[in-house]
Amino acid sequence: MRLKVLPLLFLPITVATALSCKADEASSGANVPSSAGAPTSALTINQAVDPGGTSDMKLSPDGKHLAAIEYNGIYHNLSLIDIDAGTAEIIVYGRRVREGNWIFNKEPRHVTWATNDVLAVDYGIEAESINLQGKKLEDLGDKVIRKAQLENADSPDVLVFTDAEDGDVALVNAKTGKKTKYRLPAFSGKAVHWAFDNQGVLRAVTLANSAFWKESTTISNWYKPGADQDWVKLAEFKVTDDYWTPLFVPDQPDSLIVSSSQGRDTRAVFQYDTRKRELGKMLAGHPDQDILDVEGINLDTFKRVITSGMLPQQHWFESDWAKIQASIDVTLPGRINILSGDVKKRVLIFSYGDTDPGRWYVMDVAAMTMFVAAEIHPSVDVKKMRPMEVVSYAAKDGLTIPAYLTRPADSAKPMPTVVMIHGGPTVRDEWDWNSETQLLAANGYVVFQPQFRGSSGFGRAFEDAGNKQWGLAMQDDVTAGVEYLIKKGIADPSRICIYGASYGGYAALWGVVKTPDLYRCGISMAGVSDIGYMLHDSSDSNDSKAVREIMRFRIGDSDVNQQQFDQVSPLKNAGRIKAPLLIFHGTDDKRVPISHSKSMIRALEENHKVYEWHEVEGEGHGFSYARDEAYFYWHMLKFLNRYIGLKEADPAIE
C-alpha cells in the first residue's frame, strides 16, 4: 500500500497574507470510432473520461484508518485501510439493488467518520451508518451534510437531510439512529442555511419562502435566544438582495457569527448583534477575495479560513497548523494542499494542481514523513500535463478581466486556439486539473478561459456588472480577450474556435453571430439558442419561483426586454453566421431543453449554414456516461482538427 515514502522538510516559514483577522476592532450512449492509426497524445480521450481511481478519502479521528471510495470499472466501492498494518479491505461493494418499486445502483459516493468505529455513507439518494466491517447500523436519511460540530468531539451525531427536497434537517446518532428533528418557524419557508451552538442545538436558520400566495420569494433569517425559546425573525430580504447568512452561534448571549458582503465588495465574516439586529465588527475579511469557508470559528478565534481568487488560498490562525502547512507547501510546491486530521499525530493531505488531478498523502507528524495513499486519476501522466497560467486584460470599457491560459507543449509561435466559455454564467472556472483543457492542449490547442463580467467569485460589483448583459458587455469581454491573445502573438487569428456548454453554448453561438470574422468555427454543448424562449421553456429553472425571479433580475424580463433579447438571439440572427458549427445536446436535458438546439438546427437549415448535429440519447445537462463523453470529445477534436488544426487527423482514443 505504501507507494512512496518522502522526507518532509520542516521549515518554520512565516506566511504573509493580505487577510485581516481581528476580534477587537471593525475593518473593512454512443459508439466511439476506433483510433487505429491515430497519433499518440499526452492525454487520450479514454484517459480524460476515465472515472477510475479514488474519488473520496477520509482519515479517522484517531488517525488509524482511512476510508476510501474507489471505482472498479463498474461500481464505486468503499475500502477501509489500516495504516499501521498497511492493509486494505473492501467493506462496501457497489451493486444493483431493488428497494420497493425502485431499482437503482447503490454505490458509496461520499463518506464521513462519525466516530473511530462508525462511518456515515452517502449513496446519492440515501445514507446509512456502518461499522468497520461494513455491516449496516442505521438509516440516516437522504444525505449526510457533515459531522455535528460539538464540544464533545467523540459524539456520534451527524447532521443530515431527512428530506433533501424540502430542506428538512435533523441531528442523527449514527450508532443508535436516534433523530433529533429541528422545529423550524411555521409556514416560513425551506431551510437553506443553518447555524448551531457548541451543544449542537440549531439556533439560527435562513429560510427561503416561495409560497404560491406570495408574489416574490423572500429570504428570512431567524434566531433562537435559547434552546427552549421561540424563534425570532431578525431580518427579511428579497431573493435578489445581498443578504447575510448565519455561520455559528457562540456562547456569548445575543450574538451570531455571520457571512456577509454588506457595505463591502467581498464576502467576509462578521459578528451580528441579535438585539440591535445589525452587523457588528468584522472578524475576518479579505480586500479582494470572498471568504469561502471558515473552520474552528468563534468570536475571538479562528482555526482556518479559505479564500478564493484566481488561486484559492488557506490562512491558518493556529501556529502548529500554520507550520505544518508551510512545510508541506515547500515539499509539494505549486499545488493546493488541503490538510485535515490531528496536528500532533497524523495529517491527511489532499494535494492537487493545474497539472495533477489530485492525490492523498498521509503524514506522520512525529517522524516528519509522508506517503502517497491514493490518486484520483492514476492513468494520467502528470509530467505531460500543461500548466494553467493566470492572465488579465482590459475590456472594452476598461474593466480588468481575469482569465486562465493553457498552452500546448510547442507554442513558440501563434497557435490554433479554443476559447472555452464557462456555463452559469454566475459561476467561474477554477485553477485545477481540467480534463477538457488538458485534452485540448494535448492535441495542440491553446485554451483560453475568460472570466467575463457576471462571473462569480470576484466581488459583488464584478458580478453585478453582468446583469442584463447577455450578448452585450459579457460577450464584448470575450472578444477583448481574443484580441488580447492575437496582439500578444499567442493565438493564430485564422485558427480560433469558440466553445461552451449551457450559457457557454449560448456565448459560442452568439460569438459566431456577433463577430463572424473572429472565429473559424463554433461548438455548442446543451446551449441556449434564444433568451426570450429560455425564460418560458419547460426547464427545471422555470419550475422554481425563486430561480425565475433571480433570472429576471440577472438576465431581464421578456415583457420588458424582448427587443433586446431578439437583438442578441443566435436563433433569430442565424443568417449572419459564417463559421461551421458543431452542436451536441442530450435528449433528457431538463435545464436547457433540447428544443433549443433543434430550433437552432432548423434556423441553420433555413439559412443554408454548415453544421454538424448530434442528439445524445438518455443524457441530460452534461454527460452521465463515460462512453457518451468520449463520443463527444472524439467528434469535437475531429471537428477542431478539420477547421483550425495544423493538420486534419482522427483523435487518439486509447
Secondary structure, DSSP 8 states (H G I E B T S, - for coil): ----EEE----------S-EE-SSS----------TT----SS-HHHHH---EEEEEEE-TTSSEEEEEEE-SSSEEEEEEETTTTEEEEEE--EEEEETTEEEEE---EEEEEETTEEEEE-SS-EEEEETT--EEEEEESEEEEE---S-TT--EEEEEEETTTTEEEEEETTT--EEE----TTS-EEEEEEE-TTS-EEEEEEEE--TT-SS-EEEEEE-SSTTS--EEEEEEETTS---EEEE--SSTTEEEEEE-TTSSS-EEEEEETTTTEEEEEEEE-SSSEEEEEES--SS--SEEEEESSSEEEEE-SHHHHHHHHHHHHHSTTSEEEEEE-TTSEEEEEEE-SS---EEEEEETTTTEEEEEEES-TTS-GGGS--EEEEEEE-TTS-EEEEEEE--S--SS-EEEEEEE-SSSSS---SS--HHHHHHHHTT-EEEEE--TT-SSS-HHHHHTTTT-TTTHHHHHHHHHHHHHHHTT-EEEEEEEEEEETHHHHHHHHHHHHSTTT-SEEEEES----HHHHTTSS-SGGG-HHHHHHHHHHT--HHHHHHHHHHT-TGGGGGG--S-EEEEEETT-SSS-THHHHHHHHHHHHTT--EEEEEETT--SS-SSHHHHHHHHHHHHHHHHHHTSSS-------
